[in-house]
Amino acid sequence: MSAIPFRAIGAGSMVVSHANDSYFWVVTQLSGMDVPTGYRCQTMGSLVTGLTAIVVIVILGWILI
């Protein structure tokens, strides 16, 4: 069985980290960001990471399947 669906689920789970996510609070508190800065930086950063991951997974799916 291909591992592509499992990777897609993992990429989708990290698309946007917001204030109701503990990961958001860990990153903002340990980096010294205030909440509005955390909204801008953390949310957009995790969006870019998740979208990049899903694009890579789609490309791998085309190559491997």
C-alpha positions as CSV (number, residue, x, y, z in Angstrom):
1,M,0.0,0.0,0.0
2,S,1.3,3.5,-0.9
3,A,2.2,5.9,1.9
4,I,1.0,8.9,-0.1
5,P,-2.4,9.1,1.6
6,F,-0.8,9.1,5.0
7,R,1.6,11.8,4.1
8,A,-1.3,13.9,2.7
9,I,-3.1,13.6,6.0
10,G,0.0,14.7,7.9
11,A,0.5,17.7,5.5
12,G,-3.2,18.7,5.8
13,S,-3.0,18.6,9.6
14,M,-0.3,21.3,9.7
15,V,-1.8,23.8,7.2
16,V,-2.8,26.6,9.6
17,S,-1.8,26.8,13.3
18,H,-4.0,29.2,15.1
19,A,-4.6,30.3,18.7
20,N,-6.6,27.2,19.7
21,D,-3.6,25.0,18.9
22,S,-0.9,24.3,21.5
23,Y,1.8,24.4,18.8
24,F,0.9,28.1,18.2
25,W,1.4,28.9,21.9
26,V,4.6,27.0,22.2
27,V,6.1,28.8,19.2
28,T,4.9,32.3,20.1
29,Q,5.8,32.1,23.8
30,L,9.3,30.6,23.3
31,S,10.2,33.0,20.5
32,G,8.9,36.0,22.5
33,M,6.2,37.1,20.1
34,D,3.1,38.8,21.2
35,V,-0.2,37.3,20.0
36,P,-0.9,39.6,17.0
37,T,2.6,39.0,15.7
38,G,2.1,35.3,16.2
39,Y,-1.1,35.4,14.2
40,R,0.8,37.0,11.3
41,C,4.0,35.1,11.4
42,Q,3.1,31.6,12.7
43,T,-0.2,31.3,10.8
44,M,1.3,32.4,7.5
45,G,4.5,30.3,8.1
46,S,2.5,27.1,8.8
47,L,0.3,27.8,5.8
48,V,3.3,28.0,3.5
49,T,4.7,24.9,5.0
50,G,1.5,22.9,4.6
51,L,0.9,24.0,1.0
52,T,4.5,23.2,0.0
53,A,4.1,19.8,1.6
54,I,0.9,19.0,-0.3
55,V,2.4,20.1,-3.6
56,V,5.4,17.9,-3.0
57,I,3.1,15.0,-2.1
58,V,1.0,15.5,-5.3
59,I,4.2,15.5,-7.4
60,L,5.5,12.4,-5.7
61,G,2.1,10.8,-6.2
62,W,2.3,11.4,-10.0
63,I,5.8,10.0,-10.1
64,L,5.3,6.9,-7.9
65,I,1.8,5.9,-9.0
